[in-house]
Amino acid sequence: METNPIRMCELLVGLPDVNVLGVGDIPGGPLRVHVELRASTVGCPECGVVAHVKDRYQVELIDLPAFGRWTRLVWHKRRWRCPDPGCPMGSWSEQDSRIAASRQALSDRAGRWATRQVGESASSVNKIADELGCDWHTVNDAVIAYGTALVDDDPARYGLVRALGLDETLFVREGEYHRQRFSTSIVDVERGQLLDVVPGRSGAEPTTWLNAQGPAFLAHVAYATLDLSGPYRAVFDATLPYATQVADPFHVVKVANQKLDECRRRVQVEVFGHRGHKSDPLYRARRLLTMADERLVDKGRAKLLGLLAAGDPKSEVATAWHAKEVVRSIYGLDNEIVARSFVERLGHDLQDESSPPEVRSLGRTLLRWKDQIVAWHEAHFTNARSETMNNLIKRTKRAAFGFRSFTNYRVRALLYAGKPNWDLLATVTPR
């Protein structure tokens, strides 16, 4: 057991090669621990001549709380000079990354601790700033510096990917008219890992990202999942021509439900001359129409048929409802060849002249995405994990009360959903 008071204080401070000069305790203020590096001979980095001390100055760093109190680490730094008048080096300040990284207002250990709290636990930067007794920018600068190094400098964070997914999510609403800006999540849908986030929801940024991964990465991708997005389809066509594209079943059925709802609203206006009122039969049927047929009990089915009889004189909505149920049945088939034949026949049948225009549009969509829809029966990969990553991103946004900087948004999202190796946090060099 250590009994030397100076050594006891040094152990509590927990920094190597540091002398504790004293502790300042001002009532109502933070503890201030004054330290200096142990004296050593320093050579000029330019010419190697033994340097002289030019002067000393103090740098105050935000440190981890001690015994429930805010703490400041006051580093008494030496400024060295080269005694050789012909040396171009002049003077320089001593540095020690174990105490603090260059240009950081937090001590090194406080910066790494804050990064883990914000990244792994999705804590808000403001909450961590309150715990440390500093402002938001001080903590955020450290989180971005350490976090960027953790997610971008680790080549093993993700390796080769077999199933890749793209999906968009809202980044920010900005300006007087709350213009929406989106981002694209790039996801390993097999392992459930967010690989990266790029700005926009066009094909340009995902294409650039994929091309930057190199031929070995691209050649290993066997399946590419997407919702029914034309730009993402073009990305996969250009960068992953040999990968099997898989249309997400949820979004296929969602399109069928959208066409059903469009048909219901059109018929509502044509029959009743106004948008749906709560007493109108088609408006009352709107939720029953989108329910899966097997979930309707006898009473619910009877109610639905009665409302359609009262508000759908040409049976157009009923036709769209049956079309939606037939689209759902695609995923009950267990054979890819049978599924392909079924989708082709269904796509042509739905375009019959007697069908409502919304149903004919649905038929054209099925034929346009036929290969991607049928591919699910081979791959059984969906975009569900891409949606999961978007939910994790939204949780990060809620904790942050939204983002304006895309850099902050990207790094925070990857720290929370990108599965960084937190064991490496102690070794990374902040950017």
C-alpha positions as CSV (number, residue, x, y, z in Angstrom):
1,M,0.0,0.0,0.0
2,E,1.4,3.4,-1.0
3,T,1.7,5.9,1.8
4,N,3.8,8.7,0.1
5,P,1.3,11.5,-0.4
6,I,2.9,12.7,-3.7
7,R,2.9,9.2,-5.1
8,M,-0.7,8.6,-3.9
9,C,-1.8,11.7,-5.8
10,E,0.2,10.5,-8.9
11,L,-1.6,7.1,-8.8
12,L,-5.0,8.8,-8.6
13,V,-4.2,11.0,-11.5
14,G,-3.1,7.9,-13.4
15,L,-0.9,9.4,-16.1
16,P,2.6,8.0,-16.9
17,D,5.8,10.1,-16.6
18,V,3.9,13.0,-15.0
19,N,4.7,14.9,-11.9
20,V,1.7,16.2,-9.9
21,L,2.6,19.8,-8.9
22,G,-0.6,20.4,-6.8
23,V,-4.4,20.5,-6.7
24,G,-6.4,23.7,-6.8
25,D,-9.8,23.6,-5.1
26,I,-11.9,26.7,-5.5
27,P,-15.3,26.4,-3.8
28,G,-18.1,26.0,-6.4
29,G,-15.5,25.4,-9.2
30,P,-13.9,22.3,-10.6
31,L,-10.8,20.6,-9.2
32,R,-7.7,21.7,-11.0
33,V,-4.9,19.2,-11.0
34,H,-1.5,20.8,-12.0
35,V,0.9,18.4,-13.8
36,E,4.1,18.5,-15.8
37,L,6.1,16.0,-17.7
38,R,9.1,14.7,-15.9
39,A,12.2,16.5,-17.0
40,S,14.2,14.8,-19.7
41,T,16.8,15.7,-22.3
42,V,15.1,16.8,-25.5
43,G,16.9,17.0,-28.8
44,C,16.0,19.3,-31.6
45,P,13.9,17.4,-34.1
46,E,15.7,19.2,-37.0
47,C,19.4,18.9,-36.1
48,G,19.5,16.8,-32.9
49,V,21.3,19.4,-30.7
50,V,20.2,19.3,-27.0
51,A,17.4,21.8,-26.7
52,H,17.0,24.5,-24.0
53,V,13.9,25.6,-22.2
54,K,12.7,28.8,-23.7
55,D,9.7,29.4,-21.4
56,R,6.7,27.7,-19.8
57,Y,2.9,28.1,-20.2
58,Q,-0.2,26.4,-18.9
59,V,-2.8,24.5,-20.9
60,E,-6.1,23.6,-19.2
61,L,-7.8,20.4,-20.4
62,I,-11.2,19.0,-19.6
63,D,-10.6,15.7,-17.7
64,L,-12.9,13.0,-16.4
65,P,-14.8,13.8,-13.2
66,A,-13.1,12.9,-10.0
67,F,-15.1,11.8,-7.0
68,G,-18.3,13.4,-8.4
69,R,-16.7,16.8,-9.2
70,W,-15.7,18.4,-12.5
71,T,-12.0,18.2,-13.1
72,R,-9.5,20.2,-15.1
73,L,-6.0,19.0,-15.9
74,V,-3.6,21.9,-16.0
75,W,-0.6,21.0,-18.0
76,H,2.5,23.1,-17.4
77,K,4.1,22.8,-20.8
78,R,7.6,23.7,-21.7
79,R,8.5,25.6,-24.9
80,W,11.8,24.4,-26.2
81,R,14.3,26.2,-28.4
82,C,17.3,25.0,-30.4
83,P,20.5,26.7,-29.3
84,D,22.1,26.4,-32.7
85,P,21.6,29.8,-34.4
86,G,21.9,28.2,-37.8
87,C,19.0,25.7,-37.2
88,P,15.8,26.6,-39.0
89,M,13.7,24.9,-36.3
90,G,13.5,27.8,-33.9
91,S,11.2,26.8,-30.9
92,W,8.5,24.2,-30.3
93,S,6.2,23.1,-27.5
94,E,6.4,19.7,-25.9
95,Q,3.7,17.2,-26.8
96,D,2.5,13.9,-25.2
97,S,-0.5,12.2,-26.8
98,R,-1.0,10.2,-23.6
99,I,-2.1,13.4,-21.9
100,A,-4.0,15.1,-24.8
101,A,-4.1,14.9,-28.6
102,S,-3.1,17.9,-30.6
103,R,-5.7,20.6,-30.9
104,Q,-8.1,18.9,-28.4
105,A,-9.5,20.6,-25.4
106,L,-10.3,17.3,-23.7
107,S,-7.7,15.1,-22.2
108,D,-7.0,11.9,-24.1
109,R,-8.8,9.7,-21.7
110,A,-11.8,12.0,-21.5
111,G,-12.0,12.2,-25.3
112,R,-12.0,8.4,-25.6
113,W,-14.5,8.0,-22.8
114,A,-16.8,10.6,-24.4
115,T,-16.6,8.8,-27.8
116,R,-17.6,5.5,-26.3
117,Q,-20.5,7.0,-24.4
118,V,-21.9,8.9,-27.4
119,G,-21.1,6.2,-30.0
120,E,-21.9,2.9,-28.3
121,S,-24.7,4.0,-26.0
122,A,-26.2,6.7,-28.3
123,S,-25.9,9.3,-25.5
124,S,-26.4,12.9,-26.4
125,V,-23.3,15.1,-26.7
126,N,-25.0,17.7,-24.5
127,K,-25.5,15.1,-21.7
128,I,-21.8,14.2,-21.8
129,A,-20.9,17.9,-21.9
130,D,-22.9,18.4,-18.7
131,E,-21.1,15.5,-17.0
132,L,-17.7,17.0,-17.9
133,G,-18.7,20.6,-17.2
134,C,-17.9,21.9,-20.7
135,D,-19.7,23.0,-23.8
136,W,-21.2,21.0,-26.6
137,H,-18.6,21.8,-29.2
138,T,-15.7,20.7,-27.0
139,V,-17.2,17.2,-26.6
140,N,-18.4,16.9,-30.2
141,D,-15.0,17.8,-31.6
142,A,-13.4,15.0,-29.6
143,V,-16.1,12.5,-30.6
144,I,-15.7,13.3,-34.3
145,A,-11.9,13.2,-34.0
146,Y,-11.7,9.8,-32.2
147,G,-14.8,8.4,-33.9
148,T,-13.6,9.1,-37.4
149,A,-10.4,7.3,-36.7
150,L,-12.2,4.4,-35.2
151,V,-14.6,3.8,-38.1
152,D,-12.4,4.8,-41.1
153,D,-9.0,3.6,-40.1
154,D,-9.9,0.1,-39.2
155,P,-9.7,-2.1,-42.4
156,A,-11.2,-5.0,-40.5
157,R,-14.4,-3.2,-39.5
158,Y,-16.1,-5.0,-42.4
159,G,-14.6,-7.4,-44.8
160,L,-16.0,-8.9,-47.9
161,V,-19.8,-8.7,-48.2
162,R,-22.1,-11.4,-49.8
163,A,-25.4,-9.5,-49.6
164,L,-25.5,-5.7,-49.9
165,G,-28.5,-3.5,-49.4
166,L,-29.2,0.2,-50.2
167,D,-32.0,2.2,-48.6
168,E,-32.6,5.9,-48.1
169,T,-33.5,7.8,-44.9
170,L,-34.1,11.4,-44.1
171,F,-31.0,13.3,-43.1
172,V,-32.4,16.8,-42.3
173,R,-35.2,19.3,-43.1
174,E,-33.6,22.7,-43.8
175,G,-34.4,26.2,-44.8
176,E,-37.6,28.2,-44.5
177,Y,-39.6,25.6,-46.4
178,H,-38.1,22.6,-44.6
179,R,-36.6,21.2,-47.7
180,Q,-35.8,17.5,-47.2
181,R,-32.3,16.2,-47.7
182,F,-31.8,12.4,-47.7
183,S,-28.9,10.0,-47.2
184,T,-28.3,6.5,-48.5
185,S,-27.4,3.7,-46.0
186,I,-25.1,1.0,-47.4
187,V,-25.7,-2.2,-45.4
188,D,-24.5,-5.7,-45.1
189,V,-27.9,-7.3,-45.0
190,E,-26.5,-10.7,-44.1
191,R,-24.7,-9.6,-41.0
192,G,-26.9,-6.6,-40.2
193,Q,-24.1,-4.0,-40.2
194,L,-24.1,-0.4,-41.5
195,L,-21.1,-0.1,-43.8
196,D,-21.4,3.6,-44.6
197,V,-23.7,6.5,-45.1
198,V,-23.5,8.7,-48.2
199,P,-25.4,11.9,-49.0
200,G,-28.4,12.0,-51.2
201,R,-30.6,9.2,-52.6
202,S,-29.5,9.3,-56.2
203,G,-27.2,6.8,-57.7
204,A,-24.0,8.9,-57.9
205,E,-22.8,8.7,-54.3
206,P,-23.4,5.0,-53.8
207,T,-21.7,4.3,-57.1
208,T,-18.7,6.2,-56.1
209,W,-18.5,4.4,-52.7
210,L,-18.8,1.0,-54.3
211,N,-16.2,1.7,-56.9
212,A,-13.8,2.8,-54.2
213,Q,-14.0,-0.6,-52.5
214,G,-12.1,-2.3,-55.2
215,P,-12.6,-5.3,-57.5
216,A,-12.3,-8.0,-54.8
217,F,-15.1,-6.5,-52.8
218,L,-17.4,-6.0,-55.8
219,A,-16.7,-9.5,-57.1
220,H,-17.7,-11.1,-53.7
221,V,-21.2,-9.5,-53.6
222,A,-23.6,-12.2,-54.8
223,Y,-26.9,-10.5,-53.8
224,A,-28.0,-6.9,-53.9
225,T,-31.3,-6.0,-52.2
226,L,-33.3,-2.9,-52.8
227,D,-36.8,-1.4,-52.7
228,L,-38.3,-0.6,-56.0
229,S,-35.9,2.3,-56.6
230,G,-34.8,3.0,-60.1
231,P,-31.6,4.9,-59.1
232,Y,-30.5,2.1,-56.8
233,R,-31.2,-0.4,-59.5
234,A,-29.0,1.6,-61.9
235,V,-26.2,1.6,-59.2
236,F,-26.3,-2.2,-59.1
237,D,-26.5,-2.6,-62.9
238,A,-23.4,-0.4,-63.2
239,T,-21.2,-1.7,-60.3
240,L,-22.5,-5.2,-59.6
241,P,-23.5,-6.6,-63.0
242,Y,-23.0,-10.2,-61.8
243,A,-24.9,-9.9,-58.5
244,T,-28.5,-11.1,-58.2
245,Q,-30.8,-8.2,-57.5
246,V,-33.6,-8.9,-55.0
247,A,-36.7,-6.7,-54.6
248,D,-37.7,-6.4,-51.0
249,P,-41.1,-8.3,-50.5
250,F,-42.4,-5.6,-48.1
251,H,-42.0,-2.9,-50.7
252,V,-43.6,-5.1,-53.5
253,V,-46.7,-5.6,-51.3
254,K,-46.5,-1.9,-50.3
255,V,-46.8,-0.9,-54.0
256,A,-49.9,-3.1,-54.3
257,N,-51.4,-1.5,-51.3
258,Q,-50.6,2.0,-52.6
259,K,-52.4,1.2,-55.9
260,L,-55.4,-0.1,-54.0
261,D,-55.5,3.1,-52.0
262,E,-55.2,5.2,-55.1
263,C,-58.1,3.3,-56.6
264,R,-60.3,3.7,-53.5
265,R,-59.7,7.4,-53.4
266,R,-60.5,7.8,-57.1
267,V,-63.7,5.9,-56.9
268,Q,-64.6,7.8,-53.7
269,V,-64.5,11.1,-55.6
270,E,-66.2,9.7,-58.7
271,V,-69.1,8.2,-56.8
272,F,-69.6,10.7,-54.0
273,G,-68.1,13.8,-55.4
274,H,-65.8,14.6,-52.5
275,R,-62.9,13.1,-50.6
276,G,-63.7,10.5,-47.9
277,H,-65.9,11.5,-45.0
278,K,-66.1,9.3,-41.9
279,S,-69.5,8.1,-42.8
280,D,-68.6,7.1,-46.4
281,P,-68.5,3.4,-46.9
282,L,-65.2,3.4,-48.9
283,Y,-63.5,5.6,-46.2
284,R,-64.8,3.3,-43.5
285,A,-63.3,0.3,-45.4
286,R,-59.8,1.8,-45.9
287,R,-58.1,-0.1,-43.0
288,L,-59.9,-3.4,-43.7
289,L,-58.7,-3.2,-47.3
290,T,-55.1,-3.1,-46.4
291,M,-55.3,-5.9,-43.9
292,A,-54.1,-9.4,-44.9
293,D,-57.1,-11.5,-46.0
294,E,-56.2,-14.3,-43.5
295,R,-56.3,-11.8,-40.6
296,L,-59.9,-10.8,-41.4
297,V,-62.3,-12.7,-39.1
298,D,-65.7,-13.6,-40.5
299,K,-67.3,-10.4,-39.0
300,G,-64.6,-8.2,-40.5
301,R,-64.8,-9.8,-44.0
302,A,-68.6,-9.5,-44.0
303,K,-68.3,-5.8,-43.0
304,L,-65.7,-5.2,-45.8
305,L,-67.9,-6.8,-48.5
306,G,-70.9,-4.8,-47.3
307,L,-69.0,-1.6,-47.5
308,L,-67.7,-2.4,-51.0
309,A,-71.2,-3.2,-52.1
310,A,-72.4,0.2,-50.9
311,G,-69.6,2.3,-52.2
312,D,-68.0,0.5,-55.2
313,P,-70.7,0.1,-57.8
314,K,-68.3,-1.0,-60.6
315,S,-66.3,-3.3,-58.3
316,E,-63.1,-1.5,-59.2
317,V,-61.9,-1.3,-55.6
318,A,-62.8,-4.9,-55.1
319,T,-60.7,-5.8,-58.1
320,A,-57.7,-3.8,-56.7
321,W,-58.2,-5.6,-53.4
322,H,-58.1,-9.0,-55.0
323,A,-55.0,-8.0,-57.0
324,K,-53.3,-7.0,-53.8
325,E,-54.0,-10.4,-52.3
326,V,-52.7,-12.2,-55.3
327,V,-49.5,-10.2,-55.2
328,R,-49.1,-11.3,-51.6
329,S,-49.5,-14.9,-52.6
330,I,-46.3,-14.6,-54.7
331,Y,-44.3,-15.1,-51.5
332,G,-46.3,-18.3,-50.6
333,L,-44.7,-20.1,-53.5
334,D,-41.6,-22.2,-52.8
335,N,-40.3,-22.8,-56.3
336,E,-38.4,-20.1,-58.3
337,I,-39.6,-21.5,-61.7
338,V,-43.2,-21.6,-60.6
339,A,-42.9,-18.1,-59.1
340,R,-41.5,-16.7,-62.4
341,S,-44.3,-18.1,-64.4
342,F,-46.8,-16.9,-61.9
343,V,-45.5,-13.3,-61.8
344,E,-45.3,-13.2,-65.7
345,R,-48.9,-14.4,-66.0
346,L,-50.1,-12.1,-63.2
347,G,-48.4,-9.1,-64.7
348,H,-50.2,-9.6,-68.0
349,D,-53.5,-10.5,-66.5
350,L,-53.6,-7.4,-64.3
351,Q,-53.2,-5.3,-67.5
352,D,-56.5,-6.5,-68.9
353,E,-58.6,-3.7,-70.4
354,S,-61.4,-4.4,-67.9
355,S,-59.1,-3.7,-64.9
356,P,-59.0,-0.3,-63.2
357,P,-56.1,1.9,-64.3
358,E,-54.3,1.5,-60.9
359,V,-54.4,-2.3,-61.3
360,R,-53.0,-2.1,-64.8
361,S,-50.2,0.1,-63.5
362,L,-49.5,-2.5,-60.8
363,G,-49.3,-5.2,-63.6
364,R,-46.7,-3.1,-65.5
365,T,-44.7,-2.7,-62.3
366,L,-44.6,-6.4,-61.7
367,L,-43.3,-7.1,-65.2
368,R,-40.7,-4.3,-65.0
369,W,-39.4,-5.8,-61.7
370,K,-40.1,-9.4,-62.5
371,D,-36.5,-10.7,-62.2
372,Q,-35.9,-8.9,-58.9
373,I,-39.2,-10.1,-57.4
374,V,-38.6,-13.7,-58.4
375,A,-35.0,-13.6,-57.1
376,W,-36.3,-13.6,-53.5
377,H,-37.2,-17.3,-54.0
378,E,-33.6,-18.1,-54.6
379,A,-31.8,-15.6,-52.2
380,H,-34.3,-15.1,-49.3
381,F,-32.5,-11.9,-48.6
382,T,-34.6,-8.8,-47.9
383,N,-34.0,-5.1,-47.1
384,A,-35.3,-5.6,-43.6
385,R,-31.8,-5.1,-42.0
386,S,-31.4,-2.0,-44.1
387,E,-34.6,-0.7,-42.5
388,T,-33.2,-1.8,-39.1
389,M,-30.1,0.3,-39.7
390,N,-32.3,3.2,-40.6
391,N,-34.1,2.8,-37.3
392,L,-30.8,2.9,-35.4
393,I,-29.8,6.0,-37.3
394,K,-33.1,7.6,-36.4
395,R,-32.5,6.8,-32.7
396,T,-29.1,8.6,-33.0
397,K,-30.9,11.6,-34.6
398,R,-33.4,11.7,-31.7
399,A,-30.6,11.6,-29.1
400,A,-28.9,14.5,-31.0
401,F,-32.2,16.4,-31.6
402,G,-31.3,16.3,-35.3
403,F,-28.2,17.0,-37.3
404,R,-27.1,19.8,-39.6
405,S,-23.6,18.6,-40.3
406,F,-23.4,15.5,-42.5
407,T,-20.0,14.7,-41.0
408,N,-21.4,14.6,-37.5
409,Y,-24.4,12.6,-38.8
410,R,-22.2,10.0,-40.6
411,V,-19.7,9.4,-37.8
412,R,-22.4,9.2,-35.1
413,A,-24.4,6.7,-37.2
414,L,-21.4,4.5,-37.9
415,L,-20.3,4.5,-34.2
416,Y,-23.8,3.3,-33.2
417,A,-24.8,1.0,-36.1
418,G,-21.5,0.3,-37.9
419,K,-20.2,-2.3,-35.4
420,P,-16.8,-0.6,-34.8
421,N,-14.2,-2.6,-32.8
422,W,-14.4,-0.8,-29.5
423,D,-11.2,-2.6,-28.3
424,L,-9.3,-0.4,-30.8
425,L,-10.5,2.9,-29.3
426,A,-7.6,2.9,-26.8
427,T,-5.1,2.7,-29.7
428,V,-6.5,5.0,-32.4
429,T,-4.9,8.3,-33.3
430,P,-7.6,11.0,-33.5
431,R,-7.9,12.9,-36.7
